[in-house]
Amino acid sequence: MHFRATAKPFPILATISSIMGRISQV
């Protein structure tokens, strides 16, 4: 996921990536 690389400088995107990961599990 490219979001992970962008999650470094952007903590907000990191949270979004976490939510996306949860949706994928569901």
C-alpha positions in Angstrom: 0.0 0.0 0.0 1.4 3.4 -1.0 -0.6 5.0 1.9 1.9 3.5 4.3 4.8 5.5 2.8 2.8 8.7 3.0 1.7 7.9 6.5 5.2 8.7 7.8 5.1 12.5 7.2 1.3 12.6 7.6 0.1 11.0 10.9 -3.5 11.7 9.7 -3.0 9.4 6.7 -1.6 6.8 9.1 -4.9 6.7 10.9 -6.8 6.4 7.6 -4.5 3.5 6.6 -5.4 1.8 9.9 -9.1 2.2 9.2 -8.6 0.9 5.7 -6.8 -2.1 7.1 -9.7 -2.8 9.5 -12.2 -2.6 6.7 -10.2 -5.1 4.7 -10.3 -7.5 7.6 -14.0 -7.2 7.8 
